[in-house]
Structures are given as C-alpha cells and as structure tokens.
C-alpha cells in the first residue's frame, strides 16, 4: 500500500499561538523550517531543526511523564484493571532514568526512542544543571502522582460506567475539530459524563497557574461540544494542579466562547498574514520572522544554536543562576 504524502497544512492550537506570540523566528523554524527533517534525504540544516524541535526541557519532561502515567492509570481503570500506586511510581522512576541516559548520550540524533520523549535541551547544550535540580525534577513527578492517588479522582474514575467515559488523552489523530474552516487541535487529558449525563473536561497541570490555561480548556469545551453534540454552555471544565493540590473550575458560557472565538480569529489572521499563499500554507522568507528581542526567552529555546543566540542565551542563563544563588534561603 502506498503511503499518503504528508503535506504541511495550516492548523491552530494553543501551543502554536503561544509560539507565534513569543518569537516569530522560533515559530517559523518549528512549523516550517524543520518540515521534512524526518526524511532520509533531508538536508543537514533541516534535519538539525527537526531534531531540535522534538527536544523537551526538564520541566516539560516532568509534566509529560506525569501525564503519561495518569493516562495509563485512567485507561487501566476504564478497562476494569487494578492499579498499585507504588508500581506506578516505580515505573515512572525507571522511565525517567532510561530517558535521562538516552538523552545524556545524545542518542536522539541517531536512534528512535519513545513517542512522547526524544531528549532534553539541557543535554544538547551541555547546560550546567546541578544534581539537585535533576533530583527536584523527580520530586515534581513523585509528588504529583502522590497527590493524584490521594485525591478524589481515583474514586470518581473507578465509579464511572463504561458509557460515561468519553476520552483519555486521545492524541492528535483523534482530538481535533474545525472552527471557521480551520483545523483546531484540542486534546483533553480526561473527559467524561457526570451523573446527570453532562460532559466534564479535566486538564492536569504540574506547574503553577498562569495566564492562558483558561483559554486552553475553553478550546477543549468547544471540541467536546462539537464531537459529542452538547451545547457548549453545558460543558464543565476543570484545571487540576497536581503539585499544588488545587482545582480550578473555568466557567463556560456563550460570552466566554464568543470572546475565545474572537481571539482565535485574530490569532489565525496574524498567522496567515505571514504566508505568501494561504491555500498551500507557504510562509514568507525566514527574514520576515524576526527573533525576539527578549534574550531571556532564548534560554529554554531549542533553536538557540541555529539562531546564533547560543552565547547570549548562556550569559543570561549564568546571570539567572547567579541571582538564584544570591537569594536568601527560606528556612
């Protein structure tokens, strides 16, 4: 069977919007410059961009491990299988140890690994990360899983009947919808029907609350509304901060949806304004996508080397670490 030809079609997601807002050059390299980098005949420059775009930083890595573990646990409960929290923690620790070794060797340049992790930007750029920081990364995962198992969510999930389960992090191939003719990716971590038969969308977070998370779950609400044929104002959404033990309900009503759609429309217009041909999603030349003037944004960016910001980012990183070291320690 002949494989379908991949095309770089235009789509929208919250993460794409954030990249566009933070740095146009990084946006260009991520969505256009790296395209085709997986092909055997890709040029060295394109291959480099493709590998770099797949790297995580240690913070997003910890969040990804937690999400993967919780996803597996929920799927086990959905299937009626028993789950031992100690086993989940042990598997997470072993997974991170294997990930770390793979990344430290920079094996991501020559070997395929697991789908949701390729390698770490800290290893690619030989950042001087102290051992204590790596240990803290594991503590973030351990504490998040510990709170999850002690929260109300296990009992709730196990109480759901088969027909109440909607989705558990179904992935890009499944979780998308169309808004004003644009494909929108929205992948809820967990979606189910409550006792009254109304949909609930849950998004797990391992970091602290920040602006933009409300917008993300509003997109999930639109997705669930379209796919499962519910009035959007009937969808309940919840942000669950696993490391802080907090839950935040995000209000969904028609006014919130109209505001979301207005911001979405503007975001799409801004992105399409950087194209020479919207029908084929052909971007302008790379020079039309300038780098951010805020070099602190480059500290965690995987593209700092091809952008020529390697030394500048290293200097800012060193300054940040010096400031942290000078801060008074809290007893």
Order of alpha helices (4+ residues) and beta strands (2+ residues): beta-alpha-alpha-alpha-alpha-alpha-alpha-alpha-alpha-beta-beta-beta-beta-beta-alpha-beta-beta-alpha-beta-beta-alpha
